[in-house]
Amino acid sequence: MAAQMTPRKPLLPLIAALALGGLLAACETVPMGGGFGPPPANGGFRADDFAWSTRSGAASIDGRVDYRREGQVYACTGSVALTPDTPYTRARFRTLYGSTDRAAVPEAIVRARTVPDPNADYRSYVRSTTCQNGRFSFTGLPDGGWFIIAPVSADGGDRVVLMRHVDTRGGRVSVTL
């Protein structure tokens, strides 16, 4: 009588674990805290990356704040900033806001997060305007990617920082935060 061969089942869990690991490795992770090691290889501060943003152009951004949470209406509580999208600011905003598209994060959390190269001074490239009656605008912009940052608060509540990425392409961009 011939001996029956049975397949080796101990390999199946190993194969499944390796397949799952490969799938997870292909997914991008977005850091939610701060101080997660060095910035990406090209994510350090370089003034040359900001040069495009100093030119004037035909683009403009018309913005409106209409943020509500838990039944409360939030209003602007400070200037609105417009920061050029560069490898440095993208890495910085991913750490501070957990996204490079849009976010609404309590100000205390943003301030508590640590970014690589915190002393890099990119403020001279940031444009600022006032927010009046929930509206703001930027004009004379060159084409490119920008991050809008607007602090807001509800009556008696803590401030929340709204962040939104926009692209300008020679025309008027309307955005609601």
N, C-alpha and C positions, 0 to 999 in steps of 0.2 A: 504494500500500500504506500503510495507516494505521500510525502509530507506536504501539507497545504501551506502556501506562502501567504502571509498576511501583510498588508502594507504597513509601513512604519508611521504611526500617527504622531509621535512626538515632534516631528518636523512641522506639522501643520500650524501649531501655535507660533512657532518661530517665524514661519513665512508670513503669517497674518500680522505679527508685530512689525516685521520689516516693511511690509506694504503700508501699514498705518503710519509708521515713522516717515516713509518717503512722502506720503500725502501731506502730513503735517509740515514737513520741511519745505514743501512748495508753497505753503500759505505765508503771506506777509503778516508780520505782527506789528502792531502799533503800540509803542511804549506809552503807558499811562502815567508813569511817575517820572522822576527826574534822575539825572546822574547815572545813566546807563552806559558808562564807558565813553570812549572817544567818539567824536562825530564821524560820519561817513568819510571815506577816503577823500572826497572832494568837498566835504561839508564845512571846512574851516572858513573863517572870515578872510575874504579877499576883496579889497576895494575894487579891483577890476570887474568883479561879478556884478557890482552895483552901477557901473558906469552908464549903462543904457538908461537907467531910471532918472538920470540927471538931465536928460534932453527934454525938450518940450515937444508936444505933439498935438494931434487933433482930437484925441480921445477924452472922454469925460465920464465921471461916475456920479449918478444921482442916487442918493441913498435915503432910506426911510427905516426908522426903528419901529417895529411892531412886535415886540417880544412879550409873551405872556407865559406865566408858569403858575400852576396851582391856583388859578383864578385871579392872580394879580397881574396888573399891567405894569410893565417896566418902562422907564423913561431914561433918556441920555443923562449922564451925570458927569460928563467931562468931554474933552476933545476927542474927536474921532481921528485915528491914525491910519495912514496908508503906507504900508511897508512893501518894498519891492520883493518879488519872489526870486530868491537866489538859493544855491545849495545851502548856504549858511542859515538863512532865515527859514527855509523849509525844515531843516533838522531842528532848529530852535523851536519852531512852532509845533512840530510833531511832539516834542517833549513837553512844552508848556500847555498845549491845548489837547493833546492826544489825537490830533488830526491835522491835515493840511488842506482840508476842504471847508469844513464849517464846525463850529463848536460854541457852546455856551457853558462856561466854567466859572464857579465862584472865584472871585478875585483872590481870596485867601489861599485857595488851592494853587492858583497860577503862581502866586508869589512864593509859595513853599517849595515849588519844584526847582530843581537845579539843572542848569544847562551847561554843556561844554563851552569853554571859552567865554565865560560870563563877562569878561572885561572888554571884549571886542566892541568897539564903539561904531555902530552903524547908524546912530541917530541922525547924522547929517543927511542921510538918504531918505528919512521918513518924512512924509508930508503930513500936515495936521490941519484940521479945520474944526470949527465949532459945530455943534449939533443944536439947532434951534427948532422948537416945536416938533421934535422927532425927525427932523430932516437935515441932511448934510450933502455937500457936493464937492467934487474935485474936478478941475478943468485943466486943459493944457497938458494932458498926459501923453507920454509915448506909448506905443504898443507894447504890451507885455503882461506878465502875471503880477498880481498885487494881493496883499493881505489887508483886509479892513479889520481894524480893532476898535471896538466901541464899548466903553464901560456903561452899564445901565443898573438901575436899582428901582425897587418898588418902595412905596411909603414905609419907612421904618425898617426896611430889609437890608441885608448885606448886598454889596455890589456883585454883579455878575459881569464877566467880560465876554462879549460876543466877538467871534472871529469868523470871517468868511473870505474865501479865495475868489477873486474875479479875474477875468482876462479882458484887456482892452485891445481893440483892433480898429483904431481910427474913428470910431463912432461913439455914441452915447450908450452907456451901460446903466440899466436901472436895477437896483438891488434892494431887497427888503431883508433886514436882519431881525 
